[in-house]
């Protein structure tokens, strides 16, 4: 057994002892789902869904917190009882009901205008970058562009200019730029809401990218308020060093997450 595996074993054992007090919050892309060139093709790693099902009844809460729309998460995970917090927590689907921050509804015309402007942008159009319509935000993906390094600067400039023109904020990620309404909301807010509404005393956040840093910060803040917290980073070639260095536990890719879930569910 490797040192990393032994650490994960001990962490899982500690959580099992207090299962009814634990809120488990999970990212989707790169955490439950392997990163793929086509974002629309992302699916949970085989075996993940089966491990989530018993955890819903065992833990205080199980939530998936992602930049993806909540209905997408619900469709491709499909476990009853899981809370699906999409758009960084500003949209939630739970037991078939979708709730969205009303400020996002008000900003839909600006998002639509930004998407149209991005489609007309030479850098986006000529590069073959893929535009993801999230209804309440729009994202530009370059992962499947063969020569993406040649286009990165131009797409970055275009995204920033259009975001400024339309009154949106730009959220950069790994090979993605997301333009969304300047409505306060990040994964940290989602973590805090799940903990508050579930009454959990221990919170675990598992993630792999820059967008998970606010969630890690929320775990740290909750720890100062009397909660127990665990920040779990998922290692990949693209995982930011800042995330890995701030983690209490590092797992090796979605396969490592699957093994961690198995230990929790066993």
C-alpha positions in Angstrom: 0.0 0.0 0.0 1.4 3.4 -1.0 1.7 6.3 1.4 -1.0 8.1 -0.5 -3.4 5.1 -0.4 -2.7 4.7 3.4 -3.5 8.3 4.0 -6.8 8.0 2.0 -7.7 4.9 4.0 -7.2 6.7 7.3 -9.1 9.8 6.1 -12.0 7.7 5.0 -12.1 5.7 8.2 -12.2 8.9 10.3 -15.2 10.1 8.2 -17.0 6.8 8.5 -16.9 7.1 12.3 -19.0 10.3 12.1 -20.9 9.7 8.9 -24.2 11.2 9.9 -22.4 14.5 10.6 -20.5 14.7 7.2 -21.4 16.8 4.2 -19.6 15.5 1.1 -19.2 18.1 -1.7 -17.8 17.1 -5.0 -16.8 18.8 -8.2 -17.8 17.1 -11.5 -15.3 17.6 -14.3 -11.9 16.2 -13.5 -13.2 14.9 -10.2 -16.1 12.5 -10.8 -15.6 12.6 -14.6 -12.3 12.3 -16.5 -11.4 15.4 -18.4 -12.3 14.9 -22.1 -11.7 17.0 -25.2 -15.4 17.4 -25.9 -17.0 18.9 -22.7 -20.4 17.6 -23.7 -19.1 14.0 -23.7 -18.1 14.2 -20.0 -19.6 11.4 -17.9 -18.9 10.1 -14.4 -16.2 7.4 -14.2 -17.7 4.0 -14.3 -18.5 2.9 -10.8 -18.8 6.4 -9.3 -22.6 6.6 -9.4 -23.0 3.2 -7.7 -20.9 4.5 -4.8 -22.9 7.7 -4.4 -26.2 5.9 -3.9 -25.4 4.4 -0.5 -23.7 7.6 0.7 -26.9 9.6 0.3 -28.5 7.6 3.1 -25.3 7.4 5.2 -24.1 11.0 5.2 -25.7 14.3 6.3 -25.5 15.5 2.7 -24.0 14.6 -0.7 -23.7 17.5 -3.1 -22.2 18.1 -6.5 -21.0 21.7 -6.9 -20.0 22.6 -10.5 -19.8 25.3 -13.1 -22.1 23.1 -15.2 -25.8 23.8 -15.2 -27.6 21.8 -12.5 -29.9 19.9 -14.9 -26.8 18.6 -16.7 -25.4 17.3 -13.4 -28.7 15.7 -12.5 -29.1 14.1 -15.9 -25.6 12.5 -16.0 -25.3 11.5 -12.3 -29.0 10.8 -11.6 -28.8 9.7 -8.0 -31.9 10.6 -6.0 -31.1 12.6 -2.9 -27.9 14.2 -4.2 -28.0 18.0 -4.3 -27.0 19.3 -7.7 -25.6 22.9 -7.4 -24.8 24.2 -10.8 -23.4 27.5 -12.1 -21.1 27.6 -9.0 -24.1 27.3 -6.7 -26.4 29.9 -8.2 -28.7 27.2 -9.6 -29.8 24.1 -7.8 -31.7 21.0 -8.8 -32.9 18.8 -6.0 -35.6 16.1 -6.3 -36.7 17.3 -9.7 -37.1 21.0 -8.8 -34.8 23.7 -10.3 -34.2 26.9 -8.4 -32.1 29.8 -9.8 -31.0 33.1 -8.4 -33.4 35.7 -9.9 -30.5 38.0 -10.7 -29.4 35.4 -13.3 -32.7 35.6 -15.0 -32.4 39.3 -15.2 -29.0 39.0 -16.9 -30.0 36.5 -19.6 -30.2 39.2 -22.4 -26.6 40.3 -21.6 -25.4 36.6 -21.7 -27.2 36.1 -25.1 -25.6 39.2 -26.5 -22.2 38.0 -25.3 -22.6 34.7 -26.9 -23.5 36.3 -30.3 -20.5 38.6 -30.0 -18.2 35.7 -29.3 -19.5 33.8 -32.3 -18.6 36.8 -34.5 -15.2 37.2 -32.9 -12.4 36.3 -35.4 -10.3 34.5 -32.7 -13.2 32.3 -31.6 -14.7 31.7 -35.0 -11.4 31.0 -36.9 -9.9 28.9 -34.1 -12.8 26.4 -34.0 -13.3 27.0 -30.3 -16.5 25.5 -28.9 -19.1 27.8 -27.3 -21.0 26.2 -24.5 -24.4 27.8 -23.9 -25.2 27.5 -20.2 -28.3 29.7 -20.5 -27.2 31.9 -17.7 -23.6 32.1 -18.8 -21.5 31.2 -21.9 -18.1 29.5 -22.0 -15.4 29.3 -24.6 -13.5 26.0 -24.7 -10.2 25.4 -26.5 -9.4 21.9 -25.3 -10.2 20.2 -28.6 -8.3 22.8 -30.7 -5.1 21.0 -32.0 -3.1 24.3 -32.1 -4.8 26.0 -29.2 -1.6 27.7 -28.0 -1.7 29.8 -31.2 -5.1 31.1 -30.3 -5.0 31.5 -26.5 -4.0 35.1 -26.4 -6.5 36.2 -29.1 -9.4 34.3 -27.4 -8.4 35.7 -24.0 -8.5 39.3 -25.4 -11.8 38.8 -27.1 -13.4 37.2 -24.1 -12.2 40.0 -21.8 -13.4 42.7 -24.2 -16.8 41.2 -24.7 -17.3 40.6 -21.0 -16.5 44.2 -20.3 -18.8 45.5 -23.1 -21.7 43.4 -21.9 -21.3 44.0 -18.2 -20.3 40.4 -17.4 -17.5 39.0 -15.4 -14.9 36.7 -16.8 -14.0 33.4 -15.0 -10.9 31.8 -16.5 -10.2 28.1 -16.1 -8.1 25.4 -17.7 -8.6 26.0 -21.4 -11.9 27.7 -20.8 -13.2 31.2 -20.4 -16.6 31.7 -18.9 -18.6 34.9 -19.2 -21.3 35.2 -16.6 -23.4 37.8 -14.8 -21.5 39.7 -12.0 -23.7 38.0 -9.4 -21.9 37.0 -6.3 -21.6 33.2 -6.2 -18.8 30.7 -6.2 -18.4 27.1 -5.0 -17.5 28.4 -1.6 -21.1 29.8 -1.2 -22.4 26.4 -2.3 -20.4 24.6 0.3 -21.5 26.9 3.1 -25.2 26.5 2.1 -25.0 22.7 2.0 -23.4 22.7 5.5 -25.9 25.2 6.9 -29.0 23.4 5.5 -27.8 19.9 6.4 -26.6 20.6 9.9 -23.3 18.9 9.1 -20.5 19.3 11.6 -17.8 18.0 9.1 -17.4 19.1 5.5 -15.4 17.4 2.8 -14.7 19.2 -0.5 -13.2 17.3 -3.4 -12.0 19.2 -6.5 -9.4 19.6 -9.1 -9.3 23.1 -10.6 -9.1 26.8 -10.0 -12.8 27.1 -9.4 -12.5 24.8 -6.4 -10.2 27.2 -4.5 -13.1 29.2 -3.1 -14.6 26.0 -1.9 -11.4 25.1 -0.2 -11.4 28.6 1.4 -14.9 28.0 2.7 -13.8 24.7 4.3 -11.0 26.6 6.0 -13.4 29.3 7.2 -15.9 26.8 8.5 -13.0 25.1 10.4 -12.5 28.4 12.3 -16.1 28.4 13.2 -16.1 25.0 15.0 -16.6 22.6 12.1 -14.2 19.8 11.0 -13.1 20.2 7.5 -11.1 18.3 4.8 -9.9 19.7 1.5 -9.3 17.0 -1.0 -7.5 17.8 -4.3 -7.6 15.6 -7.4 -4.2 15.4 -9.1 -3.8 15.6 -12.8 -1.3 17.2 -15.3 -3.5 20.3 -15.3 -4.3 20.6 -11.5 -3.1 24.0 -10.3 -0.2 23.9 -7.8 -2.1 26.2 -5.5 -4.9 23.7 -5.1 -2.6 20.8 -4.5 -0.5 22.7 -1.9 -3.5 23.7 0.1 -5.1 20.3 0.2 -5.3 18.0 3.3 -5.4 15.0 1.0 -4.5 14.5 -2.6 -6.1 11.7 -4.7 -4.8 10.5 -8.1 -7.4 11.4 -10.7 -11.1 10.4 -10.8 -9.9 6.8 -10.2 -8.5 7.9 -6.9 -11.8 9.6 -6.1 -13.7 6.4 -6.9 -11.5 4.4 -4.4 -12.1 7.1 -1.8 -15.8 6.9 -2.3 -15.7 3.1 -2.1 -14.0 3.4 1.3 -16.6 5.8 2.5 -19.5 3.5 1.3 -18.0 0.2 2.4 
